[in-house]
Amino acid sequence: MLRRFNLKPFREYFSSSSVGGIVLISCVTVSLLIANLPLGIPFENFLNSTVGWKNEWVDLEFTLLHWINDGLMAVFFLLVGLEIKREILEGELSSPQKASLPIIAAFGGALLPAVIFYLLNRNEPTAAGWGIPMATDIAFALAALSLLGKRVPASLKVFLAALAIVDDLIAIGVIALFYSSDIHWNYLLLAGGVLLLLLLFNRLRLKNIGFYIVPGLFIWYFIHHSGIHATIAGVLVALTLPLRAGTEASPLERLEHFLTKPVNFFIVPLFALANTNIRFEPAMMNGLLEPLGIGIISGLFAGKTLGIFISTRLAVRLKIGKLPRNAGWKHIIGLGMLAGIGFTMSVFISLLSFDDPVLIAEAKLAILIASVLAALAGCLFMATLQQKTK
């Protein structure tokens, strides 16, 4: 059973993610408006302006967009890593009985969209984007589910959060293994050395968060220059934070509490504002009917729903897991639709998949359309279920 103390972080996390999803929607809308107004080009130039410093010892001179995507998003991944560790050690993923169904559902919901995309794009220059439709945007999905209020079982919200956390872990693994450039082992070894130091701090039960964050900055720098995407540093640092039972809040819980609102209300919305600046052009609409657009939309909208439903059905039939309390199979279908909201991670992976700005813009547009369709279909389907059960 969960300790009473640890129920609060989940409630705060769910609440912040839900409201943060509304803020995220607002930033997406503003970004689209800016991109299609005369402000679009000056805004793009601003994002591409260089910030930082560089000398013979240190190279920290990047564009503002790069700082957002590689720097601030590392903090997002730090929070994701903290949530994953806490849920595995004492939360919804802490026992085989609790973890089995959301884990299986997450893998089913990640693999089928990737297969659908690859089959449609395997002979195309866009084949590298197979990871784009794998991810669920937890902030958007929880925000959409929260709009339904008490009309859906509370257990379904917990199930979706656990599924999305596992989904994030899968996406992190995909980015680390398949979307990293040439490895520079000297930097990777330096990062490994600092990581061992953090593990030693954990072993010594050092509780000051500064002992983990300051060396974590060096890990970020070394990983950034190693060829592995820098955001992975956030996850690695998160896994070293101590989480132990007791009445006093652990370093992991304190940092998670500190980061939840800044990430949901500032970092992720800022990422959306900087990366959704899609300038609509007639040719882009044609891209929606090409393998890239079809692969993303069908992967997120249909692949997620089918993947989650089929894998969940199989797991329950084999008695590996059981459905969330007060939820039926139609609820799982509706939840699968909402899981097709794949904005933040999907956009992030599209930036790693392609160098061509046109392909990136087409991918972003397809992600946006698929996410809107998934949100509308999921909410309407869930609302219909409630009307039928009254």
RAFENVEN-V910091 format. One record per residue. RES is the residue in three letters. PSI is psi in radians with two decimals (999 if undefined). Layout:
res	psi
RES	PSI
RES	PSI
This chain:
res	psi
MET	2.51
LEU	2.48
ARG	2.55
ARG	-0.66
PHE	-0.61
ASN	-0.02
LEU	-0.51
LYS	-0.80
PRO	-0.66
PHE	-0.75
ARG	-0.77
GLU	-0.70
TYR	-0.80
PHE	-0.78
SER	-0.81
SER	-0.69
SER	-0.68
SER	-0.89
VAL	-0.65
GLY	-0.55
GLY	-0.64
ILE	-0.72
VAL	-0.68
LEU	-0.77
ILE	-0.72
SER	-0.75
CYS	-0.64
VAL	-0.79
THR	-0.81
VAL	-0.75
SER	-0.73
LEU	-0.69
LEU	-0.81
ILE	-0.78
ALA	-0.51
ASN	0.27
LEU	2.96
PRO	-0.35
LEU	-0.23
GLY	-0.88
ILE	-0.83
PRO	-0.66
PHE	-0.73
GLU	-0.71
ASN	-0.66
PHE	-0.77
LEU	-0.49
ASN	0.09
SER	2.56
THR	2.39
VAL	2.44
GLY	-2.83
TRP	2.81
LYS	2.35
ASN	-2.90
GLU	-0.29
TRP	-0.62
VAL	2.39
ASP	1.68
LEU	0.70
GLU	1.82
PHE	2.91
THR	2.82
LEU	-0.68
LEU	-0.70
HIS	-0.71
TRP	-0.68
ILE	-0.84
ASN	-0.56
ASP	-0.49
GLY	-1.16
LEU	-0.60
MET	-0.34
ALA	-0.57
VAL	-0.68
PHE	-0.79
PHE	-0.52
LEU	-0.81
LEU	-0.74
VAL	-0.77
GLY	-0.71
LEU	-0.75
GLU	-0.73
ILE	-0.83
LYS	-0.78
ARG	-0.75
GLU	-0.61
ILE	-0.71
LEU	-0.64
GLU	0.28
GLY	-2.47
GLU	-0.13
LEU	0.33
SER	-0.17
SER	2.68
PRO	-0.68
GLN	-0.71
LYS	-0.70
ALA	-0.45
SER	-0.87
LEU	-0.88
PRO	-0.56
ILE	-0.84
ILE	-0.73
ALA	-0.69
ALA	-0.75
PHE	-0.72
GLY	-0.71
GLY	-0.23
ALA	-0.69
LEU	-0.77
LEU	-0.77
PRO	-0.67
ALA	-0.71
VAL	-0.78
ILE	-0.83
PHE	-0.80
TYR	-0.71
LEU	-0.60
LEU	-0.37
ASN	0.14
ARG	-0.50
ASN	0.30
GLU	2.77
PRO	-0.13
THR	0.13
ALA	-0.48
ALA	-0.22
GLY	0.31
TRP	-0.41
GLY	-0.21
ILE	-0.83
PRO	0.17
MET	-0.47
ALA	2.55
THR	2.35
ASP	1.87
ILE	-0.65
ALA	-0.83
PHE	-0.79
ALA	-0.78
LEU	-0.61
ALA	-0.76
ALA	-0.75
LEU	-0.61
SER	-0.43
LEU	-0.41
LEU	-0.18
GLY	-2.30
LYS	0.06
ARG	-0.13
VAL	2.60
PRO	2.45
ALA	-0.57
SER	-0.48
LEU	-0.58
LYS	-0.73
VAL	-0.72
PHE	-0.77
LEU	-0.72
ALA	-0.77
ALA	-0.76
LEU	-0.78
ALA	-0.57
ILE	-0.77
VAL	-0.68
ASP	-0.73
ASP	-0.70
LEU	-0.71
ILE	-0.78
ALA	-0.69
ILE	-0.77
GLY	-0.72
VAL	-0.77
ILE	-0.78
ALA	-0.68
LEU	-0.61
PHE	-0.25
TYR	0.64
SER	2.63
SER	-2.89
ASP	2.34
ILE	2.27
HIS	1.78
TRP	-0.47
ASN	-0.77
TYR	-0.64
LEU	-0.66
LEU	-0.68
LEU	-0.75
ALA	-0.71
GLY	-0.66
GLY	-0.74
VAL	-0.64
LEU	-0.70
LEU	-0.63
LEU	-0.74
LEU	-0.67
LEU	-0.62
LEU	-0.74
PHE	-0.69
ASN	-0.76
ARG	-0.60
LEU	-0.03
ARG	0.67
LEU	2.23
LYS	-0.19
ASN	2.09
ILE	-0.51
GLY	-0.53
PHE	-0.34
TYR	-0.63
ILE	-0.78
VAL	-0.89
PRO	-0.51
GLY	-0.57
LEU	-0.67
PHE	-0.67
ILE	-0.77
TRP	-0.80
TYR	-0.82
PHE	-0.73
ILE	-0.67
HIS	-0.69
HIS	-0.05
SER	-0.36
GLY	-0.34
ILE	2.48
HIS	2.36
ALA	-0.46
THR	-0.40
ILE	-0.46
ALA	-0.66
GLY	-0.73
VAL	-0.76
LEU	-0.77
VAL	-0.72
ALA	-0.69
LEU	-0.24
THR	-0.22
LEU	2.29
PRO	2.47
LEU	1.84
ARG	2.66
ALA	2.67
GLY	2.95
THR	-0.44
GLU	2.43
ALA	2.36
SER	2.87
PRO	-0.69
LEU	-0.81
GLU	-0.69
ARG	-0.75
LEU	-0.68
GLU	-0.77
HIS	-0.70
PHE	-0.62
LEU	-0.40
THR	-0.91
LYS	-0.78
PRO	-0.67
VAL	-0.84
ASN	-0.52
PHE	-0.23
PHE	-1.00
ILE	-0.92
VAL	-0.76
PRO	-0.66
LEU	-0.68
PHE	-0.77
ALA	-0.74
LEU	-0.66
ALA	-0.44
ASN	0.00
THR	0.26
ASN	1.28
ILE	2.09
ARG	1.96
PHE	2.24
GLU	2.60
PRO	-0.66
ALA	-0.50
MET	-0.60
MET	-0.59
ASN	-0.56
GLY	-0.41
LEU	-0.39
LEU	0.06
GLU	2.93
PRO	-0.64
LEU	-0.93
GLY	-0.77
ILE	-0.70
GLY	-0.75
ILE	-0.85
ILE	-0.81
SER	-0.60
GLY	-0.85
LEU	-0.80
PHE	-0.83
ALA	-0.76
GLY	-0.75
LYS	-0.83
THR	-0.88
LEU	-0.73
GLY	-0.78
ILE	-0.75
PHE	-0.85
ILE	-0.80
SER	-0.65
THR	-0.77
ARG	-0.75
LEU	-0.75
ALA	-0.73
VAL	-0.71
ARG	-0.63
LEU	0.04
LYS	0.56
ILE	-0.53
GLY	3.07
LYS	2.73
LEU	2.66
PRO	2.66
ARG	2.35
ASN	0.30
ALA	2.50
GLY	-3.06
TRP	-0.55
LYS	-0.56
HIS	-0.66
ILE	-0.65
ILE	-0.81
GLY	-0.71
LEU	-0.66
GLY	-0.65
MET	-0.80
LEU	-0.55
ALA	-0.26
GLY	-0.04
ILE	1.83
GLY	0.78
PHE	-1.25
THR	-0.99
MET	-0.66
SER	-0.78
VAL	-0.73
PHE	-0.80
ILE	-0.57
SER	-0.60
LEU	-0.53
LEU	-0.37
SER	-0.62
PHE	2.63
ASP	-0.41
ASP	2.05
PRO	-0.55
VAL	-0.78
LEU	-0.69
ILE	-0.77
ALA	-0.73
GLU	-0.68
ALA	-0.76
LYS	-0.75
LEU	-0.74
ALA	-0.71
ILE	-0.77
LEU	-0.82
ILE	-0.77
ALA	-0.71
SER	-0.71
VAL	-0.78
LEU	-0.77
ALA	-0.73
ALA	-0.83
LEU	-0.83
ALA	-0.76
GLY	-0.81
CYS	-0.78
LEU	-0.70
PHE	-0.78
MET	-0.73
ALA	-0.67
THR	-0.68
LEU	-0.77
GLN	-0.71
GLN	-0.61
LYS	-0.42
THR	-0.03
LYS	999
